[in-house]
Amino acid sequence: MKATFISRLDRSAYNPGVTKVEDQIYVLDRSPNRIKVYEDQIGFRYITDIVLSGTNSPYDIVYSDETKSVYISDTSLRDGCIWVMSTLGGNRLTKWLTNVTYPFTLSLSSEGHHLLVLRGLTFRQLEIYTLRASLIRRLQLPPEIQSLHHVVQTSAGNFIIAHQLNDEAGPWVMSQLTYGGQVINRFLPRNKSQALNQPHHMSLDLENSRLFVADYWNNRVILFDSSNLTWSQVLVSKEKHGIREPFRLFYDASKKHLFVAQLFGNVTVFEIS
């Protein structure tokens, strides 16, 4: 696989998240709390800002084509919640789910009908909701799964979680779990070059069983086979592409574009071929 640089979104952001909304790209920014909107065309022209009034610490963003809405996690320890904003007009934020202590990262289920909420810190829980905020399932994760970062769901219905193994001294790994929460596979680095260092985020290419992983402190994006968590290659790196601290990823399968959001920088777009 090859990643070819296409563009760099022209306005930097802090703690950015990134997703696609119809024919636009939404970039979450925490300085101040807002969404920066860009055209989803070569050049990625900046359009406008959407101010996220009332939010405390917006941390992740996903878009549901089913509800035509954006969902945003707010990681405040005191009154954490998940916000929803319809994209059909008005850009009005409402609290979709309240009293959720530390809702860390979000993702949609493989079919797009459910929202997966990974709760960090000491909770170590994966919660699955309908897009109307009804809790379907709460998984208490196995004790060896610590320091949760992100979760995605494969086309087979299994979950992949990026996390630290056992304790703060353990390696960073990825575990594959069944819908019932049983660990069935795990990526463990075989050598120093495969060692992960806080893999903050993942994005799936469901059709081709490819998993893109943001290896944060190693300043790179790694490609895996999502069916068995096999390491494939370093796809994007600081040395070759100049990225630093990749914090969020979004893969647009329709255009084969990979968006890499860097923590204190901008969003860089690559074509995957």
DRENVO-227047 format. One record per residue: residue number from 1; residue in three letters; x, y, z of N, C-alpha, C in turn. Coordinates in steps of 0.1 Angstrom, whole numbers. Example, Ala and Ser with C-alpha at 12.3 -4.5 7.8 and 13.67 -1.06 7.14 Angstrom:
<rs>
R     k     r     nc1     nc2     nc3    cac1    cac2    cac3     cc1     cc2     cc3
R     1   ALA     132     -57      78     123     -45      78     132     -33      78
R     2   SER     128     -22      71     137     -11      71     129       0      79
</rs>
This chain:
<rs>
R     k     r     nc1     nc2     nc3    cac1    cac2    cac3     cc1     cc2     cc3
R     1   MET       8     -12       0       0       0       0       9      12       0
R     2   LYS       3      23      -6      11      36      -7       2      47      -2
R     3   ALA       7      57       5       0      69       9       6      80       2
R     4   THR      -2      87      -6       3      99     -14      -3     112      -9
R     5   PHE       5     121      -5       1     134       0      -8     141     -10
R     6   ILE     -20     146      -5     -29     153     -14     -30     168      -9
R     7   SER     -33     170       4     -36     183       8     -34     184      23
R     8   ARG     -33     197      28     -32     199      42     -43     210      45
R     9   LEU     -52     207      54     -62     217      57     -56     228      64
R    10   ASP     -59     240      60     -51     252      61     -52     259      75
R    11   ARG     -60     254      84     -61     260      97     -58     250     108
R    12   SER     -48     252     117     -45     243     127     -55     242     138
R    13   ALA     -55     231     145     -65     229     156     -58     222     167
R    14   TYR     -65     223     179     -59     216     191     -68     204     194
R    15   ASN     -62     193     197     -70     180     200     -81     178     190
R    16   PRO     -77     178     177     -87     177     167     -93     163     165
R    17   GLY    -106     163     161    -112     151     156    -116     154     142
R    18   VAL    -119     143     134    -123     146     120    -133     136     115
R    19   THR    -142     140     107    -152     131     101    -157     138      89
R    20   LYS    -164     130      81    -170     135      68    -185     136      70
R    21   VAL    -191     147      66    -205     150      66    -210     153      52
R    22   GLU    -216     144      46    -221     146      32    -209     150      23
R    23   ASP    -209     162      18    -198     167       9    -189     177      16
R    24   GLN    -188     175      30    -180     184      37    -171     176      47
R    25   ILE    -160     182      52    -152     176      62    -153     185      75
R    26   TYR    -156     178      86    -158     185      99    -145     182     107
R    27   VAL    -139     193     112    -127     191     121    -130     197     134
R    28   LEU    -130     189     145    -132     193     158    -120     200     164
R    29   ASP    -123     211     170    -112     220     176    -115     224     190
R    30   ARG    -105     223     199    -108     227     213    -101     240     217
R    31   SER     -98     248     207     -92     261     210     -97     272     201
R    32   PRO    -109     278     203    -119     274     213    -127     262     208
R    33   ASN    -137     258     215    -146     247     212    -154     250     199
R    34   ARG    -151     244     188    -158     247     176    -155     235     166
R    35   ILE    -163     236     155    -160     227     144    -157     235     132
R    36   LYS    -146     232     125    -142     239     113    -146     231     101
R    37   VAL    -153     237      92    -159     230      81    -152     233      68
R    38   TYR    -149     223      60    -142     224      48    -149     217      36
R    39   GLU    -147     221      24    -152     214      13    -145     201      11
R    40   ASP    -152     190       8    -146     177       5    -142     176     -10
R    41   GLN    -134     185     -14    -129     186     -28    -114     189     -28
R    42   ILE    -107     185     -38     -93     188     -38     -90     203     -36
R    43   GLY     -82     206     -26     -80     219     -22     -86     221      -8
R    44   PHE     -97     214      -5    -103     214       8    -105     229      13
R    45   ARG    -112     237       6    -114     251       9    -121     252      23
R    46   TYR    -116     261      31    -123     263      44    -136     271      41
R    47   ILE    -147     267      48    -160     273      46    -164     282      58
R    48   THR    -164     276      70    -169     283      82    -166     276      95
R    49   ASP    -169     282     106    -168     276     119    -182     274     125
R    50   ILE    -184     263     132    -196     261     140    -192     261     154
R    51   VAL    -197     271     162    -193     273     176    -201     262     184
R    52   LEU    -193     255     193    -199     245     202    -203     251     215
R    53   SER    -212     259     216    -216     266     228    -221     256     239
R    54   GLY    -216     257     251    -221     249     262    -212     237     265
R    55   THR    -203     234     255    -195     222     257    -183     225     266
R    56   ASN    -178     215     273    -166     217     282    -153     212     275
R    57   SER    -152     199     273    -140     193     267    -144     184     256
R    58   PRO    -148     189     244    -152     180     233    -140     172     229
R    59   TYR    -142     159     227    -130     150     225    -130     142     213
R    60   ASP    -142     138     208    -143     130     196    -156     133     189
R    61   ILE    -156     130     176    -167     133     167    -169     122     157
R    62   VAL    -182     119     155    -186     109     145    -199     114     138
R    63   TYR    -201     110     126    -213     114     118    -221     102     114
R    64   SER    -234     102     116    -243      92     112    -251      96     100
R    65   ASP    -250      89      89    -258      92      77    -272      88      80
R    66   GLU    -275      79      89    -288      74      91    -297      85      98
R    67   THR    -291      92     108    -298     103     115    -295     117     110
R    68   LYS    -285     118     100    -280     130      95    -276     139     107
R    69   SER    -268     133     116    -264     140     128    -250     138     132
R    70   VAL    -244     147     138    -230     146     144    -231     143     159
R    71   TYR    -223     134     164    -223     131     178    -209     135     183
R    72   ILE    -209     141     195    -196     146     200    -195     142     215
R    73   SER    -184     136     219    -182     132     233    -176     144     240
R    74   ASP    -180     146     252    -176     157     261    -170     151     274
R    75   THR    -157     151     276    -151     143     286    -150     149     300
R    76   SER    -158     159     303    -158     165     316    -160     155     327
R    77   LEU    -151     155     337    -153     145     348    -166     148     356
R    78   ARG    -169     161     357    -180     164     365    -194     162     359
R    79   ASP    -195     165     346    -208     164     340    -206     160     325
R    80   GLY    -198     149     323    -196     144     310    -209     140     303
R    81   CYS    -209     142     290    -221     139     282    -217     136     267
R    82   ILE    -227     133     260    -225     132     245    -236     141     239
R    83   TRP    -231     150     230    -239     160     223    -243     154     210
R    84   VAL    -255     159     205    -259     156     191    -262     169     184
R    85   MET    -259     170     171    -262     182     163    -267     177     150
R    86   SER    -279     180     146    -285     177     133    -277     186     123
R    87   THR    -274     180     111    -268     188     101    -278     192      90
R    88   LEU    -291     191      93    -301     194      83    -305     209      84
R    89   GLY    -299     216      94    -301     230      95    -301     235     109
R    90   GLY    -295     247     111    -296     253     124    -283     250     133
R    91   ASN    -277     238     131    -265     235     139    -268     236     154
R    92   ARG    -279     232     159    -283     234     173    -278     221     180
R    93   LEU    -270     224     191    -265     213     199    -275     210     210
R    94   THR    -277     197     212    -285     192     224    -278     181     230
R    95   LYS    -280     179     243    -274     168     251    -282     155     247
R    96   TRP    -274     147     241    -280     134     236    -280     123     247
R    97   LEU    -269     124     255    -268     114     267    -261     122     278
R    98   THR    -267     122     290    -262     130     301    -256     121     312
R    99   ASN    -249     127     321    -243     120     333    -235     108     329
R   100   VAL    -227     110     319    -218      99     315    -204     103     319
R   101   THR    -199      97     329    -185     101     334    -175      96     324
R   102   TYR    -167     106     318    -156     103     309    -160      95     297
R   103   PRO    -169      99     289    -171      92     276    -160      96     267
R   104   PHE    -150      86     265    -138      89     259    -139      90     244
R   105   THR    -138      80     236    -139      80     222    -152      74     217
R   106   LEU    -156      78     205    -168      73     199    -165      66     186
R   107   SER    -174      57     182    -174      52     168    -187      46     165
R   108   LEU    -190      44     152    -203      38     148    -201      23     147
R   109   SER    -211      15     149    -210       1     146    -208      -1     131
R   110   SER    -204     -14     128    -200     -17     114    -211     -14     104
R   111   GLU    -224     -15     108    -235     -13      99    -240       2     101
R   112   GLY    -235       9     110    -238      23     112    -251      26     120
R   113   HIS    -257      15     126    -270      17     133    -268      20     148
R   114   HIS    -256      18     153    -254      19     168    -242      28     170
R   115   LEU    -242      34     182    -230      42     186    -222      35     197
R   116   LEU    -209      33     195    -201      27     205    -194      37     213
R   117   VAL    -195      36     226    -189      46     235    -179      39     244
R   118   LEU    -167      43     243    -156      37     252    -154      47     264
R   119   ARG    -156      41     276    -155      50     288    -141      46     294
R   120   GLY    -133      57     296    -119      55     300    -118      56     315
R   121   LEU    -105      59     320    -101      60     334    -104      46     340
R   122   THR    -110      46     352    -112      33     359    -124      25     354
R   123   PHE    -132      30     345    -145      24     342    -143      12     333
R   124   ARG    -134      13     323    -131       1     314    -144      -5     309
R   125   GLN    -152       3     303    -165      -2     298    -167       2     283
R   126   LEU    -173      -7     276    -178      -4     263    -193      -4     263
R   127   GLU    -199       7     259    -213       8     259    -218      10     245
R   128   ILE    -229       3     242    -235       3     228    -249       9     229
R   129   TYR    -252      19     221    -264      26     222    -271      26     208
R   130   THR    -284      27     208    -291      30     195    -288      45     192
R   131   LEU    -291      49     180    -289      63     177    -299      72     183
R   132   ARG    -309      66     190    -319      74     198    -316      74     213
R   133   ALA    -303      70     216    -298      71     230    -304      60     239
R   134   SER    -308      49     234    -312      37     243    -300      28     244
R   135   LEU    -297      25     257    -286      15     259    -290       1     255
R   136   ILE    -282      -5     247    -284     -19     243    -276     -29     251
R   137   ARG    -263     -25     253    -254     -34     260    -243     -27     266
R   138   ARG    -239     -31     278    -227     -26     285    -217     -37     288
R   139   LEU    -205     -36     282    -195     -47     284    -185     -42     294
R   140   GLN    -183     -49     305    -172     -47     315    -160     -54     309
R   141   LEU    -150     -47     305    -139     -53     298    -130     -62     307
R   142   PRO    -123     -72     302    -114     -80     310    -104     -72     317
R   143   PRO     -99     -76     329     -90     -68     337     -77     -65     331
R   144   GLU     -72     -73     321     -59     -70     315     -60     -59     305
R   145   ILE     -73     -55     301     -75     -44     292     -75     -31     300
R   146   GLN     -64     -23     299     -62     -11     307     -60       1     297
R   147   SER     -61      13     302     -57      25     295     -64      25     281
R   148   LEU     -77      25     280     -84      24     268     -82      36     259
R   149   HIS     -81      34     246     -80      46     237     -91      46     227
R   150   HIS     -94      35     220    -104      36     210    -109      22     207
R   151   VAL    -121      22     201    -127       9     197    -134      11     183
R   152   VAL    -133       0     175    -140      -1     162    -146     -14     161
R   153   GLN    -156     -16     152    -163     -29     150    -161     -33     136
R   154   THR    -156     -46     134    -154     -52     121    -167     -56     115
R   155   SER    -166     -59     102    -178     -64      95    -183     -77     100
R   156   ALA    -174     -85     107    -178     -97     114    -185     -95     127
R   157   GLY    -186     -83     132    -192     -79     144    -183     -79     156
R   158   ASN    -171     -82     154    -161     -82     166    -156     -68     168
R   159   PHE    -152     -66     181    -146     -53     184    -131     -53     185
R   160   ILE    -125     -42     181    -110     -41     182    -108     -29     191
R   161   ILE    -100     -31     202     -98     -21     212     -83     -18     213
R   162   ALA     -79      -6     212     -65      -2     214     -63       2     228
R   163   HIS     -53      -5     235     -52      -3     249     -38      -7     254
R   164   GLN     -36      -5     267     -24     -10     274     -27     -24     280
R   165   LEU     -17     -32     280     -19     -46     286     -15     -47     300
R   166   ASN     -24     -50     309     -23     -53     323     -21     -41     332
R   167   ASP     -11     -32     330      -9     -21     338       0     -10     331
R   168   GLU       4       0     338      11      11     332      25       7     326
R   169   ALA      30      -4     331      43      -9     326      41     -18     314
R   170   GLY      29     -22     311      26     -32     300      27     -26     286
R   171   PRO      28     -34     276      29     -29     262      16     -24     257
R   172   TRP      16     -15     248       4     -11     241       1     -21     230
R   173   VAL     -12     -25     230     -16     -36     221     -30     -33     215
R   174   MET     -34     -42     207     -48     -42     203     -54     -56     205
R   175   SER     -66     -56     211     -73     -68     213     -86     -69     205
R   176   GLN     -89     -81     200    -101     -83     193    -111     -91     202
R   177   LEU    -123     -86     204    -133     -93     213    -145     -96     205
R   178   THR    -152    -106     209    -165    -110     204    -175    -100     209
R   179   TYR    -187    -100     203    -198     -91     208    -201     -93     223
R   180   GLY    -199    -106     227    -201    -109     241    -189    -105     251
R   181   GLY    -178    -100     245    -167     -95     253    -156    -105     255
R   182   GLN    -156    -116     248    -145    -126     249    -133    -123     240
R   183   VAL    -121    -122     245    -109    -119     237    -106    -131     229
R   184   ILE    -106    -129     215    -103    -140     206     -90    -138     198
R   185   ASN     -84    -126     199     -72    -123     192     -65    -111     198
R   186   ARG     -52    -110     197     -45     -99     202     -32     -96     194
R   187   PHE     -30     -84     191     -17     -80     185      -7     -77     196
R   188   LEU       4     -84     196      15     -82     205      27     -79     196
R   189   PRO      35     -68     198      46     -65     190      57     -76     191
R   190   ARG      62     -80     179      72     -91     179      86     -86     180
R   191   ASN      88     -73     178     101     -67     179     100     -52     182
R   192   LYS     111     -46     183     111     -31     187     104     -23     177
R   193   SER     106     -26     164     100     -17     154      85     -18     153
R   194   GLN      79     -29     159      65     -31     159      59     -25     172
R   195   ALA      67     -21     181      62     -16     194      53      -4     192
R   196   LEU      41      -4     198      32       8     197      35      17     209
R   197   ASN      32      30     208      33      39     218      21      48     219
R   198   GLN      11      44     226      -2      51     228      -9      52     214
R   199   PRO     -14      41     209     -22      41     197     -36      48     200
R   200   HIS     -37      61     197     -48      69     201     -61      66     193
R   201   HIS     -60      62     181     -72      62     173     -71      51     161
R   202   MET     -82      47     156     -82      37     145     -93      41     135
R   203   SER     -92      36     123    -102      38     113    -102      25     104
R   204   LEU    -114      20     101    -115       8      93    -118      10      78
R   205   ASP    -113       2      70    -117       0      56    -124     -13      56
R   206   LEU    -137     -13      59    -145     -25      61    -144     -35      49
R   207   GLU    -145     -29      37    -146     -37      25    -134     -46      23
R   208   ASN    -122     -40      26    -109     -47      24    -102     -52      36
R   209   SER    -109     -52      48    -104     -57      60     -91     -50      64
R   210   ARG     -90     -37      62     -78     -29      65     -81     -20      78
R   211   LEU     -71     -20      86     -72     -12      98     -61      -2      99
R   212   PHE     -64      11     100     -54      22     101     -53      26     116
R   213   VAL     -41      26     121     -39      29     135     -30      41     137
R   214   ALA     -34      50     145     -26      62     147     -17      59     159
R   215   ASP      -4      56     156       6      53     166      12      66     171
R   216   TYR       6      72     181       7      86     185      22      90     188
R   217   TRP      28      85     198      42      89     202      52      84     192
R   218   ASN      49      75     184      59      70     173      57      78     160
R   219   ASN      48      88     160      46      97     149      44      89     136
R   220   ARG      34      80     136      32      72     123      18      66     123
R   221   VAL      14      62     112       1      55     110       5      41     104
R   222   ILE       0      31     111       3      17     107      -9      11     101
R   223   LEU      -7       2      91     -17      -5      85     -17     -20      90
R   224   PHE     -29     -25      94     -31     -38      99     -42     -45      90
R   225   ASP     -41     -59      91     -52     -67      86     -62     -68      97
R   226   SER     -74     -62      96     -84     -62     107     -90     -75     110
R   227   SER     -89     -85     101     -95     -98     104     -87    -106     114
R   228   ASN     -74    -104     115     -66    -112     124     -55    -103     131
R   229   LEU     -56     -90     130     -47     -81     136     -32     -83     133
R   230   THR     -30     -86     120     -16     -88     115     -11     -75     110
R   231   TRP       2     -72     115       9     -60     111      12     -61      96
R   232   SER       9     -50      89      12     -50      74      24     -41      71
R   233   GLN      22     -28      75      33     -19      71      31      -5      79
R   234   VAL      42       3      79      41      17      83      37      24      71
R   235   LEU      25      30      71      19      36      59      23      51      58
R   236   VAL      22      58      70      25      73      70      35      75      82
R   237   SER      45      83      80      54      85      91      60      99      92
R   238   LYS      66     103     103      72     116     104      84     117      94
R   239   GLU      92     106      93     104     107      84     100     109      70
R   240   LYS      89     102      65      86     103      51      76     114      48
R   241   HIS      67     116      57      56     125      54      55     138      63
R   242   GLY      63     138      73      64     150      82      53     151      92
R   243   ILE      45     140      94      34     141     104      40     140     119
R   244   ARG      33     146     128      37     145     142      25     143     151
R   245   GLU      26     133     160      15     130     170       1     129     163
R   246   PRO       0     119     155     -14     116     149     -24     112     160
R   247   PHE     -34     120     161     -44     119     172     -57     113     168
R   248   ARG     -62     116     156     -74     111     151     -73     107     136
R   249   LEU     -80      97     132     -80      92     118     -94      92     113
R   250   PHE     -95      94     100    -108      91      93    -105      86      79
R   251   TYR    -110      74      76    -108      69      62    -121      70      54
R   252   ASP    -120      77      43    -131      78      34    -130      68      23
R   253   ALA    -137      57      24    -136      45      15    -140      49       1
R   254   SER    -150      58       0    -155      62     -14    -145      69     -22
R   255   LYS    -136      76     -16    -126      84     -23    -112      78     -21
R   256   LYS    -111      69     -12     -98      63      -7     -89      74      -2
R   257   HIS     -94      82       7     -87      93      13     -86      90      28
R   258   LEU     -74      92      33     -71      90      47     -68     104      53
R   259   PHE     -76     108      63     -74     121      70     -67     118      83
R   260   VAL     -55     124      85     -47     123      97     -47     136     104
R   261   ALA     -54     136     116     -54     148     124     -43     148     135
R   262   GLN     -34     158     134     -23     158     144     -27     167     156
R   263   LEU     -22     163     167     -27     169     180     -25     184     180
R   264   PHE     -13     189     178     -11     204     178      -9     210     164
R   265   GLY     -14     203     154     -11     207     141     -24     208     132
R   266   ASN     -23     204     120     -34     204     111     -38     190     107
R   267   VAL     -47     189      98     -52     177      93     -46     175      79
R   268   THR     -39     164      77     -32     161      64     -40     150      57
R   269   VAL     -42     151      44     -50     142      36     -41     134      27
R   270   PHE     -43     121      27     -35     112      18     -44     103      10
R   271   GLU     -40     101      -2     -47      91     -11     -40      77      -9
R   272   ILE     -49      67      -6     -44      54      -4     -45      45     -16
R   273   SER     -35      40     -21     -35      32     -33     -26      19     -32
</rs>
